[in-house]
Amino acid sequence: MADCDLLVIGAGISGLSMAHYAAAAGLDAWVLEQDQRVGGCLHSQRFGGDLADFWLELGAHSSFNSYGQLLAILEAAQALDRLQPRVRLPFRLFAGGAIHSIPSQLHWIELLGAPLRLLGASKTGCSVADYYRRIVGRRNYAAVFAPAFDAVICQPSGGFPADGLFRPRPRRKDVPRGFTLAGGLQSMAEIIAARPGIRVERGQMAQAIDRDGGDFVVRTADRRFTAPALALAVPVAVAASLLQTAFPELAQQLAQVSTATVESLGVALPRSRLRLPPLAGLIGRDEAFYSVVSRDTAPDPAWRGFTFHFRPGVLDEAGQRACIARVLELPVDGLKTAHVVSKTNRLPALRAGHGQWIGAVDRLLAGQRLALTGNYFAGVAIEDCVTRSLAEFIRLQREG
């Protein structure tokens, strides 16, 4: 007898949103999560101790009122009143050892023709570099836009699909334009995980997927789970590995997507130790880091926090700490008394023409009680993940 109606592997926002749609349809959804923490790339580091309720985002850090599917889930959980507006602060550019305003780095004459070049321009099939270099000009692209896009997706962005960035969506006027929650964005995952009809099995890493008649069988180190429908909401490389035996052609297709590694270090310091003016974050140009994300958009009276997203393999931990001290204008040993936490993130490195790859995957999934969701389909934004989960759940329902 099956354990549940839908078994989901991965308790990030993709897996939990899939479970939400199943539970809302009256199905019993179980979610297997290898960690004790839910959220995946929604990783809000909560320090506790003398930092009380202070937190830092080690993964995704932005959520907006244009995220309609995400907001609908939170609304169903009666959690919209828990959203807190983020303070609107500027991003700056860090280059040559100094902080610059973004307008000061632009070549304005080169930008004059940009509005005309936008007319009729299509992102479909274009890479970020091909599309934006034509619009803003080569010097502007190299000086500002390429580093900014690298910062957005925490990887070299030139080959990324242009239509995978800044997707236009309608905004909800009843929700703050940019928002977070007490405890950070991970709180959204925790809200969904606690919904009726959803059961999260923590500390359960999927090791193998088999079939038993009409059911899927997922094995972990010490348990066996069965369900008539299965959704994988794990990094693309993990999905490819898990599907090698039961779905070799699909696994081969998934293996075509490369992965980008990001080395992230978060630091929390007393406000009194920092002279840096409040800001949303820093964009690194020709630096060892892609970006610095600040907690200033959700200010704390006593503490400030920054997450540095470093390029992989450029600096060791000592070098990363020295870089942080330099950027924050601290003494070389200034981080000795700071609260420091590290995490390695892995993101899909999508490429122009990715839509054709999605089409090939969806054709292989057609007619199967297997769903794939995650940040390697429409894009890496939270809403992209939720939208994919909804589309896959609708397909499972339609195909019966």
C-alpha positions as CSV (number, residue, x, y, z in Angstrom):
1,M,0.0,0.0,0.0
2,A,1.3,3.5,-0.9
3,D,2.4,5.8,1.9
4,C,0.8,8.9,0.3
5,D,-0.7,10.2,-2.9
6,L,2.3,12.3,-3.9
7,L,5.9,11.9,-2.8
8,V,8.2,14.9,-3.2
9,I,12.0,14.8,-2.9
10,G,13.3,18.1,-1.7
11,A,11.8,20.6,0.8
12,G,13.0,23.8,-0.9
13,I,10.4,26.3,-2.3
14,S,9.9,24.1,-5.4
15,G,9.1,21.0,-3.5
16,L,7.0,22.6,-0.8
17,S,5.0,24.5,-3.4
18,M,4.4,21.3,-5.2
19,A,3.2,19.7,-1.9
20,H,1.0,22.7,-1.3
21,Y,-0.8,22.3,-4.6
22,A,-1.3,18.6,-3.8
23,A,-2.6,19.2,-0.3
24,A,-4.9,22.0,-1.6
25,A,-6.4,19.4,-4.0
26,G,-7.2,17.1,-1.1
27,L,-4.2,14.8,-1.7
28,D,-1.8,13.5,0.9
29,A,1.7,14.8,0.2
30,W,4.9,13.7,1.8
31,V,8.2,15.5,1.3
32,L,11.6,13.9,1.9
33,E,14.3,16.3,3.0
34,Q,17.9,15.4,3.6
35,D,18.5,18.2,6.1
36,Q,16.8,19.1,9.3
37,R,16.1,22.5,7.9
38,V,13.5,23.2,5.2
39,G,13.9,25.9,2.6
40,G,16.7,24.8,0.3
41,C,18.0,28.0,-1.3
42,L,15.8,29.9,1.1
43,H,18.4,29.8,3.8
44,S,18.1,32.4,6.6
45,Q,20.9,32.0,9.1
46,R,19.5,32.7,12.6
47,F,22.3,33.4,15.0
48,G,20.6,33.4,18.4
49,G,22.5,34.0,21.5
50,D,23.6,37.6,22.0
51,L,22.2,38.4,18.5
52,A,18.7,37.6,19.7
53,D,16.5,37.5,16.6
54,F,19.1,38.6,14.0
55,W,19.4,36.7,10.8
56,L,21.1,36.8,7.4
57,E,20.2,35.4,4.0
58,L,22.8,33.0,2.8
59,G,20.8,32.1,-0.3
60,A,17.9,33.8,-2.0
61,H,17.3,37.3,-0.6
62,S,14.7,39.0,-2.7
63,S,10.9,38.6,-2.9
64,F,8.5,41.0,-4.6
65,N,4.8,41.8,-5.0
66,S,5.1,40.5,-8.6
67,Y,5.5,36.9,-7.3
68,G,1.8,36.2,-7.8
69,Q,1.9,32.4,-7.4
70,L,4.0,32.6,-4.3
71,L,1.7,35.2,-2.7
72,A,-1.3,33.1,-3.5
73,I,0.2,30.2,-1.5
74,L,1.0,32.6,1.4
75,E,-2.5,34.0,1.2
76,A,-4.0,30.5,1.4
77,A,-1.9,30.0,4.6
78,Q,-3.3,33.3,5.9
79,A,0.3,34.6,6.1
80,L,0.2,37.8,4.1
81,D,0.0,39.8,7.4
82,R,3.4,38.4,8.2
83,L,5.1,40.1,5.3
84,Q,7.4,43.0,6.2
85,P,8.4,45.8,3.7
86,R,12.0,46.0,2.9
87,V,13.6,49.5,3.2
88,R,14.4,50.8,-0.3
89,L,18.1,51.4,-0.4
90,P,20.5,51.8,-3.4
91,F,22.9,49.2,-4.7
92,R,26.4,50.4,-5.3
93,L,29.3,49.1,-7.4
94,F,32.6,48.1,-5.8
95,A,35.6,48.5,-8.2
96,G,39.2,49.6,-7.9
97,G,39.0,49.3,-4.1
98,A,36.3,51.9,-3.8
99,I,32.5,52.2,-3.7
100,H,30.8,54.0,-6.6
101,S,27.3,55.0,-7.4
102,I,26.0,53.1,-10.5
103,P,25.2,56.2,-12.5
104,S,28.8,57.4,-12.1
105,Q,30.0,54.3,-13.9
106,L,27.8,54.7,-17.0
107,H,28.8,56.0,-20.3
108,W,25.8,58.2,-21.0
109,I,26.5,59.0,-24.6
110,E,26.5,55.3,-25.4
111,L,23.1,55.0,-23.7
112,L,21.4,57.7,-25.8
113,G,20.2,55.3,-28.5
114,A,19.2,52.5,-26.0
115,P,15.4,53.3,-26.1
116,L,15.4,53.0,-29.9
117,R,17.4,49.8,-29.8
118,L,14.9,48.3,-27.5
119,L,12.1,48.7,-30.0
120,G,11.4,45.4,-31.6
121,A,14.3,43.7,-29.7
122,S,13.5,40.1,-28.7
123,K,15.2,38.2,-25.9
124,T,14.1,34.8,-27.3
125,G,17.0,32.6,-28.1
126,C,19.5,35.3,-27.1
127,S,22.2,35.2,-24.4
128,V,22.4,37.9,-21.8
129,A,25.6,39.2,-23.4
130,D,24.2,39.2,-27.0
131,Y,21.0,41.0,-26.1
132,Y,22.2,43.6,-23.6
133,R,25.4,44.5,-25.3
134,R,23.4,45.6,-28.3
135,I,21.0,47.6,-26.2
136,V,23.4,49.4,-23.7
137,G,26.6,49.4,-25.7
138,R,29.9,47.5,-25.2
139,R,31.4,49.9,-22.6
140,N,28.3,50.1,-20.5
141,Y,27.8,46.4,-20.6
142,A,31.4,45.7,-19.5
143,A,31.5,48.5,-16.8
144,V,28.1,48.0,-15.2
145,F,25.6,45.6,-16.7
146,A,27.7,42.5,-16.9
147,P,28.9,42.7,-13.3
148,A,25.3,43.5,-12.2
149,F,23.9,40.5,-14.0
150,D,26.7,38.3,-12.6
151,A,25.6,39.6,-9.1
152,V,22.0,38.8,-9.7
153,I,22.5,35.1,-10.6
154,C,25.9,34.6,-8.7
155,Q,27.7,33.2,-11.8
156,P,29.1,34.5,-15.1
157,S,25.9,35.7,-16.8
158,G,27.1,36.2,-20.4
159,G,25.7,32.9,-21.7
160,F,22.6,32.9,-19.5
161,P,19.3,33.1,-21.4
162,A,18.2,36.7,-21.7
163,D,14.6,35.8,-21.3
164,G,15.4,34.1,-17.9
165,L,16.2,37.5,-16.3
166,F,13.7,40.1,-15.2
167,R,10.6,38.4,-16.4
168,P,7.7,41.0,-16.5
169,R,4.9,40.1,-14.1
170,P,1.8,41.9,-12.8
171,R,2.2,43.4,-9.3
172,R,-0.1,43.1,-6.3
173,K,-0.8,46.6,-4.9
174,D,-1.9,45.2,-1.5
175,V,1.6,43.8,-0.9
176,P,4.9,45.7,-0.3
177,R,6.9,46.0,-3.5
178,G,9.8,44.1,-1.8
179,F,9.3,42.1,1.3
180,T,10.7,39.7,3.8
181,L,9.4,38.1,7.0
182,A,10.5,38.0,10.6
183,G,13.2,35.3,10.6
184,G,13.9,35.9,6.9
185,L,12.7,34.3,3.7
186,Q,13.1,30.8,5.1
187,S,10.0,31.5,7.1
188,M,8.0,31.1,3.9
189,A,9.2,27.6,3.5
190,E,8.4,26.9,7.2
191,I,4.9,28.3,6.8
192,I,4.2,26.0,3.8
193,A,5.7,22.9,5.5
194,A,3.4,23.3,8.5
195,R,0.2,23.3,6.3
196,P,-2.4,20.5,6.7
197,G,-1.9,17.7,4.3
198,I,1.8,18.1,4.1
199,R,4.2,15.8,6.0
200,V,7.9,16.6,5.9
201,E,10.3,13.7,6.6
202,R,13.6,15.4,7.7
203,G,17.0,13.7,7.6
204,Q,15.9,11.5,4.7
205,M,18.2,11.6,1.7
206,A,16.9,9.8,-1.3
207,Q,19.4,7.3,-2.6
208,A,17.5,5.3,-5.2
209,I,14.3,5.4,-7.2
210,D,12.6,2.2,-8.5
211,R,9.2,1.1,-9.7
212,D,6.9,-1.5,-8.0
213,G,3.9,-2.0,-10.3
214,G,2.2,1.3,-10.6
215,D,4.0,2.9,-7.7
216,F,7.3,4.7,-7.3
217,V,9.6,3.4,-4.6
218,V,12.2,5.8,-3.1
219,R,14.9,4.4,-0.8
220,T,16.9,6.3,1.8
221,A,19.6,5.0,4.1
222,D,17.1,3.3,6.4
223,R,13.6,3.7,5.0
224,R,11.4,2.9,2.0
225,F,8.7,5.3,0.7
226,T,6.1,4.5,-1.9
227,A,3.6,6.6,-3.9
228,P,1.7,6.5,-7.2
229,A,3.2,9.9,-8.2
230,L,6.6,11.3,-7.6
231,A,8.1,14.9,-7.9
232,L,11.8,15.6,-7.8
233,A,12.6,19.1,-6.5
234,V,16.3,18.8,-6.1
235,P,19.3,20.3,-7.9
236,V,19.5,19.2,-11.5
237,A,22.7,17.1,-11.0
238,V,21.0,15.2,-8.1
239,A,17.9,14.6,-10.2
240,A,20.0,13.2,-13.0
241,S,21.8,10.8,-10.7
242,L,18.5,9.6,-9.0
243,L,16.9,8.9,-12.4
244,Q,19.7,7.0,-14.1
245,T,18.2,3.6,-13.4
246,A,14.5,4.1,-13.8
247,F,14.5,6.9,-16.4
248,P,17.9,6.8,-18.2
249,E,16.9,9.0,-21.2
250,L,15.6,11.7,-18.9
251,A,18.7,11.5,-16.7
252,Q,20.9,11.9,-19.8
253,Q,18.9,15.1,-20.7
254,L,19.2,16.5,-17.2
255,A,23.0,15.9,-17.2
256,Q,23.3,18.4,-20.0
257,V,22.8,21.3,-17.5
258,S,25.9,22.5,-15.9
259,T,26.2,23.7,-12.3
260,A,27.7,26.9,-11.0
261,T,29.2,27.0,-7.5
262,V,29.1,30.0,-5.2
263,E,31.1,30.3,-1.9
264,S,29.0,32.5,0.5
265,L,30.2,34.0,3.7
266,G,27.8,35.9,6.0
267,V,29.1,38.3,8.7
268,A,27.2,40.0,11.5
269,L,28.7,42.9,13.3
270,P,27.6,45.6,15.9
271,R,26.4,48.7,14.1
272,S,28.8,50.8,16.1
273,R,31.8,49.2,14.4
274,L,30.9,50.1,10.8
275,R,31.1,53.4,9.0
276,L,29.7,52.1,5.8
277,P,26.4,54.0,5.0
278,P,23.2,51.9,4.7
279,L,22.9,50.2,1.3
280,A,21.0,47.3,-0.3
281,G,24.2,45.7,-1.5
282,L,27.4,45.9,-3.6
283,I,28.1,44.7,-7.1
284,G,31.7,43.5,-7.6
285,R,33.5,44.4,-10.7
286,D,36.8,42.6,-11.3
287,E,36.6,41.4,-7.7
288,A,36.7,38.0,-6.1
289,F,33.0,38.3,-5.2
290,Y,30.0,38.6,-7.4
291,S,27.9,40.5,-4.8
292,V,27.5,41.6,-1.3
293,V,23.9,41.5,0.1
294,S,23.1,43.7,3.0
295,R,20.7,43.2,5.9
296,D,20.2,47.0,5.9
297,T,16.9,46.6,4.0
298,A,15.5,45.0,7.1
299,P,17.3,47.2,9.7
300,D,18.2,46.0,13.2
301,P,18.8,48.6,15.9
302,A,22.0,46.9,17.2
303,W,23.4,44.8,14.4
304,R,24.3,44.9,10.7
305,G,24.9,42.0,8.4
306,F,26.4,41.2,5.0
307,T,26.6,38.1,2.9
308,F,29.5,38.0,0.4
309,H,28.9,35.7,-2.6
310,F,32.4,34.7,-3.8
311,R,33.5,33.3,-7.1
312,P,34.6,29.7,-6.5
313,G,38.3,28.8,-6.0
314,V,39.6,32.3,-6.1
315,L,40.3,32.9,-2.4
316,D,40.7,30.6,0.5
317,E,38.8,31.3,3.7
318,A,41.6,33.6,5.1
319,G,41.6,35.5,1.8
320,Q,37.8,35.8,1.8
321,R,37.9,37.2,5.4
322,A,40.6,39.7,4.4
323,C,38.5,40.8,1.4
324,I,35.5,41.3,3.6
325,A,37.5,43.4,6.1
326,R,38.8,45.5,3.2
327,V,35.4,46.1,1.7
328,L,33.8,46.9,5.1
329,E,36.7,49.2,6.0
330,L,37.6,47.1,9.1
331,P,41.1,46.3,10.5
332,V,42.7,43.1,9.1
333,D,41.7,41.3,12.3
334,G,38.3,43.0,12.4
335,L,36.4,39.8,11.9
336,K,37.9,38.0,14.8
337,T,35.0,39.1,17.0
338,A,32.4,39.0,14.3
339,H,29.8,36.3,13.8
340,V,30.8,34.5,10.6
341,V,28.9,31.7,8.8
342,S,29.7,30.0,5.5
343,K,27.7,28.0,2.9
344,T,28.4,26.6,-0.5
345,N,25.5,27.2,-3.0
346,R,25.1,25.4,-6.3
347,L,23.0,26.9,-9.0
348,P,22.1,25.8,-12.6
349,A,24.2,27.5,-15.3
350,L,21.5,27.9,-18.0
351,R,22.4,28.8,-21.5
352,A,20.7,30.5,-24.4
353,G,18.3,28.3,-26.2
354,H,17.3,26.7,-22.9
355,G,13.6,26.7,-24.0
356,Q,14.4,23.9,-26.5
357,W,15.9,21.8,-23.7
358,I,12.8,22.4,-21.5
359,G,10.7,21.2,-24.4
360,A,12.7,18.0,-24.7
361,V,12.4,17.3,-21.0
362,D,8.7,17.9,-21.0
363,R,8.2,15.5,-23.9
364,L,10.0,12.8,-22.0
365,L,7.8,13.5,-18.9
366,A,4.5,13.4,-20.9
367,G,2.3,10.6,-19.7
368,Q,4.5,9.8,-16.7
369,R,3.4,10.1,-13.1
370,L,6.8,11.8,-12.5
371,A,7.2,15.5,-12.2
372,L,10.4,17.7,-12.3
373,T,10.5,21.1,-10.7
374,G,13.2,23.5,-9.6
375,N,15.3,26.5,-10.5
376,Y,16.7,24.9,-13.7
377,F,13.6,25.5,-15.9
378,A,12.2,29.0,-16.4
379,G,14.8,30.8,-14.2
380,V,16.3,31.0,-10.8
381,A,13.8,33.4,-9.2
382,I,11.6,32.1,-6.4
383,E,8.5,32.7,-8.6
384,D,10.0,30.8,-11.5
385,C,10.3,27.8,-9.2
386,V,6.7,28.0,-7.9
387,T,5.3,28.5,-11.4
388,R,7.1,25.4,-12.6
389,S,5.6,23.4,-9.6
390,L,2.1,24.6,-10.5
391,A,2.5,23.7,-14.1
392,E,3.8,20.2,-13.2
393,F,1.0,19.6,-10.7
394,I,-1.6,20.6,-13.2
395,R,0.0,18.1,-15.7
396,L,-0.1,15.3,-13.2
397,Q,-3.8,16.0,-12.5
398,R,-4.6,16.2,-16.1
399,E,-2.8,13.0,-17.0
400,G,-4.5,11.2,-14.1
